Amino acid sequence: MFSIKTKIILAYTVVFGIMLTAFAAIIYHSNKDAAFLKLNTNLKSYTISLRTEIEDEYSDEESLNINKLNSIRSKGLIGERFQLYNENGKLIIKDSLLSKSKIPDLNKVQNESFEYEKKRINHRKYHIFWHRFEAANDSAYILETAASVKDVYDDLNRLFYLFLTIIPAGLIITGFAAYFISKAAFKPITQMANNAKNISGENLDKRLELPKAKDEVRALGETLNEMIERIDNAFKSQKRFVANASHEIKTPLTVIQTELEILEKKIKDSESEESIKNALSEIENLTKLTNSLLTIVKLDASQSKLNLSQVRIDELLADCIQTINKAAISKDINVNLSFDDAVEIEADKEKLRSVFLNLIDNAIKYSFPNSIVAVKLEKFSDDKVKVKIENSGPGISQDEIPYIFNRFYRSNEIRAKINGSGLGLAIAKEIVELHRGKISVESNIGEKTIFIVILFEKAA
């Protein structure tokens, strides 16, 4: 589809082209009509001059001065010729060229009238007049006069080729003019569009730059800025609500968890003990969700800052595996860590710990029992390191991969059966990007899943 700017340029060019072509056609035909009218007028004048000379001198054929008649010329005519017939159609004065053309029915030529015809003789076009008149001897004669139209067509052809040059040149100039005019007109809109692309949920405090001119474009920009402000207020209100709700929920959850843990130690009934364990498990999930929501709020509000220090990534990964190894043992899963050399980078240790805990925990959750979760650490380049966490679970379809780092996204039915808030990967992505790093996933249905984290040795 064409852009609006392109459509305007095409519209300007087409409309101007149509107008220019119509104007050229009018000029051409007007010149053509005027040229032929002038030619016919001169030819008629030439005919009358010949008639006058014939009437003055012609009493019989011998008295006619042929040389004097041949010397008669008319301004504006090229190659004029004539023939003279008597009333019976006999040629009295013959022209070598005109005699080659077919003689018309001279009886149709009325007295004192001018009959007009176009003829092609020897591959050339001529305009021909026939004029009947009576001489002093009371005899009727028909005078045939002709003039070449070559010069007229030469002039018209020059005009045609002139228009053939001017019209395309005019269209090109119009196209360039329309391009620069539309570019200037759309420049404020283009600038606002580029500014709008850089506005997201993380920087809703930004506003569009408005043009100085108080026109429709500025009115549009002001309207968009007002809309962004309303969205910003709605986001802030939502974040405040989430933060406040999370804080309010966190305290009673802690109290409930503590009371249930005390109660679990006192109760010996197996059914009641199982119920308490289930309640504690759900409370633990709610606590994780609450903590995740608080983390998300801090990240959105740009309150989460990196507490940078030198971190041994190999030791951090080993610590994470040790922390979560109980869950792996319960599913008979071996978590293997492999690396060539110790790797140290500048990072926020606790935030990276939460990232790797989440990724390893997910790998264990989605792996089949009696399988292996492989954690590999390697130097990616002179200033980058790569961590790959591989599991042999059900896999992720290619359709779902673009969305798994979105907040609250839960994928297919197999993954939906496993407890989770859909926030872990979103938080991991934001923390990695806060370190200027990158997180990605490689997977497919029925195949292994590999999460890849790339980090710089220098976080800033």
MARDOLO-898406 format. One line per 4 residues: number of its first residue (from 1); their letters; for each residue x, y, z of C-alpha. Coordinates in pm, whole numbers. Layout:
! MARDOLO-898406
NUM	a	X,Y,Z  ...
//
This chain:
! MARDOLO-898406
1	mfsi	0,0,0  116,354,-79  182,600,201  -25,918,227
5	ktki	278,1120,115  316,904,-195  -55,930,-270  -38,1310,-247
9	ilay	266,1322,-478  93,1093,-729  -229,1294,-706  -49,1625,-765
13	tvvf	148,1481,-1055  -151,1311,-1220  -379,1615,-1185  -110,1851,-1313
17	giml	-31,1606,-1594  -396,1594,-1700  -422,1975,-1687  -96,2021,-1877
21	tafa	-197,1764,-2141  -541,1922,-2181  -385,2268,-2209  -134,2139,-2467
25	aiiy	-414,1972,-2666  -617,2295,-2667  -314,2500,-2774  -226,2245,-3044
29	hsnk	-573,2230,-3195  -619,2606,-3166  -292,2659,-3355  -390,2397,-3609
33	daaf	-731,2556,-3674  -577,2905,-3693  -300,2788,-3928  -542,2619,-4170
37	lkln	-784,2910,-4152  -501,3145,-4241  -390,2910,-4522  -741,2889,-4666
41	tnlk	-787,3265,-4636  -460,3327,-4823  -555,3066,-5082  -891,3233,-5132
45	syti	-716,3569,-5164  -481,3417,-5421  -780,3280,-5613  -949,3621,-5616
49	slrt	-626,3789,-5735  -605,3543,-6024  -971,3594,-6111  -930,3973,-6111
53	eied	-634,3951,-6346  -822,3711,-6573  -1134,3929,-6578  -929,4238,-6665
57	eysd	-729,4089,-6951  -906,3784,-7079  -1116,3831,-7395  -988,3516,-7565
61	eesl	-724,3254,-7498  -458,3438,-7692  -503,3760,-7495  -430,3588,-7163
65	nink	-85,3668,-7025  23,3337,-6868  352,3473,-6735  174,3756,-6557
69	lnsi	-67,3508,-6396  223,3286,-6287  391,3583,-6128  96,3645,-5897
73	rskg	177,3533,-5543  -2,3543,-5211  162,3604,-4874  169,3296,-4652
77	lige	140,3039,-4932  405,2787,-5033  409,2627,-5379  79,2778,-5494
81	rfql	-51,2652,-5829  -355,2702,-6051  -543,2564,-6352  -820,2722,-6556
85	ynen	-1114,2535,-6709  -1381,2664,-6943  -1744,2600,-6870  -1728,2270,-7064
89	gkli	-1447,2137,-6842  -1170,2187,-7100  -834,2289,-6959  -733,2631,-7085
93	ikds	-431,2669,-6855  -276,2344,-6739  -51,2280,-6436  183,1984,-6455
97	llsk	115,1878,-6093  -255,1951,-6057  -332,1778,-6384  -217,1449,-6228
101	skip	-504,1450,-5979  -852,1335,-6058  -1075,1611,-6200  -1387,1659,-5990
105	dlnk	-1737,1706,-6123  -1709,2074,-6217  -2085,2101,-6270  -2122,2091,-5894
109	vqne	-1923,2411,-5857  -2181,2687,-5821  -2139,3030,-5979  -1951,3277,-5761
113	sfey	-1892,3005,-5502  -1575,2850,-5359  -1554,2472,-5328  -1286,2336,-5095
117	ekkr	-1109,1998,-5087  -801,1831,-4937  -589,1621,-5172  -268,1421,-5163
121	inhr	-64,1466,-5483  274,1298,-5524  272,1207,-5152  216,1567,-5050
125	kyhi	-90,1724,-4899  -259,2021,-5069  -559,2241,-5005  -752,2307,-5327
129	fwhr	-1018,2564,-5415  -1250,2560,-5718  -1412,2889,-5808  -1667,2951,-6092
133	feaa	-1699,3302,-6237  -1788,3489,-6558  -1531,3692,-6751  -1587,4007,-6960
137	ndsa	-1670,3796,-7263  -1970,3655,-7073  -1813,3311,-7071  -1806,3102,-6751
141	yile	-1475,2965,-6621  -1366,2747,-6331  -1043,2843,-6159  -862,2569,-5963
145	taas	-604,2688,-5710  -389,2484,-5472  -127,2539,-5200  95,2298,-5008
149	vkdv	24,2242,-4639  377,2112,-4563  485,2420,-4371  171,2414,-4161
153	yddl	232,2051,-4063  600,2124,-4003  505,2400,-3758  246,2174,-3591
157	nrlf	499,1892,-3561  749,2125,-3397  477,2233,-3153  386,1868,-3087
161	ylfl	747,1769,-3010  784,2080,-2795  486,1967,-2587  626,1613,-2585
165	tiip	934,1755,-2413  764,2011,-2190  495,1780,-2047  730,1508,-1908
169	agli	967,1778,-1782  672,1953,-1618  560,1626,-1457  908,1561,-1322
173	itgf	932,1913,-1181  580,1877,-1035  672,1542,-879  982,1688,-714
177	aayf	791,1997,-602  510,1782,-459  770,1563,-286  942,1855,-113
181	iska	613,2027,-29  464,1708,118  791,1634,297  782,1978,459
185	afkp	412,1939,541  456,1590,689  781,1664,873  607,1755,1203
189	itqm	391,1441,1177  696,1224,1102  879,1372,1399  581,1308,1627
193	anna	555,949,1495  926,889,1567  885,1036,1916  578,822,1976
197	knis	775,505,1887  1012,577,2176  730,612,2429  639,294,2615
201	genl	517,185,2955  863,255,3098  880,622,2994  525,754,2979
205	dkrl	651,1079,3128  780,1173,2781  567,1385,2548  558,1451,2175
209	elpk	745,1754,2044  490,1996,1898  545,2214,1588  554,2590,1636
213	akde	276,2659,1388  -69,2656,1545  -232,2435,1287  -413,2100,1265
217	vral	-87,1907,1316  -21,2087,1644  -381,2022,1752  -328,1651,1679
221	getl	-4,1651,1880  -172,1823,2176  -453,1567,2167  -202,1278,2161
225	nemi	-6,1431,2450  -327,1458,2652  -403,1094,2574  -51,987,2680
229	erid	-93,1181,3003  -421,1000,3076  -253,666,3005  41,765,3229
233	nafk	-195,852,3511  -379,523,3467  -48,329,3473  68,514,3785
237	sqkr	-263,447,3954  -240,78,3862  119,53,3986  28,223,4314
241	fvan	-259,-19,4359  -40,-324,4285  234,-198,4517  -7,-116,4799
245	ashe	-202,-439,4757  118,-644,4753  243,-477,5071  -93,-524,5241
249	iktp	-113,-891,5138  246,-974,5230  202,-914,5605  -108,-1132,5661
253	ltvi	45,-1405,5441  352,-1411,5665  133,-1430,5978  -80,-1712,5829
257	qtel	229,-1904,5720  384,-1874,6066  64,-1986,6243  22,-2283,6008
261	eile	383,-2392,6059  331,-2383,6438  4,-2572,6399  174,-2831,6175
265	kkik	420,-2915,6452  140,-2969,6707  -102,-3175,6495  -32,-3547,6460
269	dses	-342,-3635,6258  -221,-3734,5907  -522,-3586,5721  -498,-3253,5901
273	eesi	-123,-3251,5851  -169,-3305,5476  -424,-3019,5460  -186,-2787,5640
277	knal	95,-2881,5399  -130,-2800,5102  -228,-2466,5260  139,-2385,5325
281	seie	221,-2470,4963  -46,-2232,4834  66,-1961,5075  422,-2006,4946
285	nltk	292,-1957,4589  102,-1644,4696  413,-1513,4868  619,-1568,4552
289	ltns	350,-1392,4346  345,-1099,4589  724,-1067,4579  717,-1087,4198
293	llti	456,-813,4179  663,-589,4406  970,-654,4189  773,-570,3874
297	vkld	648,-245,4030  1004,-144,4122  1133,-226,3775  852,-28,3612
301	asqs	911,269,3837  1286,258,3760  1345,222,4134  1538,-99,4088
305	klnl	1906,-12,4069  2200,-244,4029  2418,-302,4334  2729,-383,4131
309	sqvr	3017,-593,4250  3256,-855,4109  3063,-1181,4088  3196,-1531,4017
313	idel	2927,-1665,3784  3044,-2026,3820  3010,-2002,4200  2672,-1827,4170
317	ladc	2536,-2102,3942  2665,-2375,4176  2498,-2200,4472  2166,-2176,4282
321	iqti	2181,-2547,4191  2253,-2637,4553  1960,-2423,4673  1712,-2583,4436
325	nkaa	1857,-2936,4432  1585,-3068,4667  1320,-3013,4400  1539,-3189,4143
329	iskd	1595,-3493,4370  1219,-3528,4422  1183,-3586,4043  1502,-3793,4006
333	invn	1655,-3518,3793  2029,-3458,3781  2135,-3094,3747  2483,-3082,3591
337	lsfd	2699,-2767,3585  2983,-2747,3334  3237,-2470,3268  3593,-2447,3142
341	dave	3729,-2169,3359  3616,-1952,3645  3429,-1648,3510  3401,-1320,3696
345	iead	3184,-1027,3582  3054,-700,3719  2691,-753,3820  2423,-735,4088
349	kekl	2467,-1072,4258  2125,-1098,4421  1935,-997,4108  2131,-1242,3890
353	rsvf	2073,-1507,4156  1697,-1459,4119  1731,-1490,3738  1925,-1818,3747
357	lnli	1711,-1961,4029  1403,-1894,3821  1548,-2045,3502  1686,-2357,3677
361	dnai	1363,-2400,3874  1163,-2381,3548  1398,-2632,3384  1335,-2878,3671
365	kysf	958,-2816,3670  919,-2879,3299  1166,-3169,3271  1045,-3526,3262
369	pnsi	1140,-3744,3563  1470,-3934,3546  1622,-3677,3309  1909,-3427,3312
373	vavk	1913,-3047,3336  2239,-2916,3189  2378,-2578,3298  2671,-2464,3082
377	lekf	2890,-2157,3135  3132,-2036,2867  3317,-1726,2751  3124,-1588,2454
381	sddk	3379,-1329,2340  3644,-1106,2493  3387,-919,2700  3081,-1150,2708
385	vkvk	2979,-1469,2886  2703,-1712,2796  2494,-1928,3031  2285,-2206,2872
389	iens	2020,-2392,3075  1892,-2698,2891  1606,-2931,2985  1433,-3227,2817
393	gpgi	1070,-3130,2882  770,-3112,2647  918,-2817,2458  766,-2486,2346
397	sqde	595,-2431,2011  735,-2172,1771  406,-1980,1793  446,-1934,2169
401	ipyi	816,-1840,2185  759,-1468,2102  525,-1437,2403  686,-1638,2684
405	fnrf	872,-1334,2822  545,-1136,2841  401,-1076,3185  139,-1326,3306
409	yrsn	174,-1532,2988  101,-1902,3038  166,-2126,2742  19,-2460,2633
413	eira	-188,-2704,2840  113,-2906,2962  282,-2593,3099  -47,-2459,3237
417	king	-75,-2764,3466  237,-2648,3652  198,-2379,3917  330,-2039,3823
421	sglg	234,-1673,3794  372,-1604,3445  597,-1331,3592  925,-1515,3645
425	laia	1053,-1498,3287  934,-1138,3248  1130,-1036,3560  1433,-1237,3444
429	keiv	1428,-1060,3108  1409,-713,3266  1691,-788,3510  1915,-925,3232
433	elhr	1842,-620,3016  1915,-399,3319  2265,-554,3301  2277,-466,2925
437	gkis	2250,-839,2854  2017,-1052,2647  1800,-1357,2718  1656,-1587,2453
441	vesn	1511,-1936,2412  1549,-2218,2159  1282,-2487,2156  1009,-2673,1971
445	igek	731,-2913,2062  872,-3254,2162  1231,-3123,2169  1467,-2995,2437
449	tifi	1440,-2635,2555  1748,-2414,2594  1742,-2075,2768  2043,-1861,2681
453	vilf	2162,-1566,2890  2438,-1342,2754  2604,-1095,2995  2885,-840,2964
457	ekaa	3188,-853,3191  3120,-484,3258  2756,-411,3343  2780,-40,3256
//
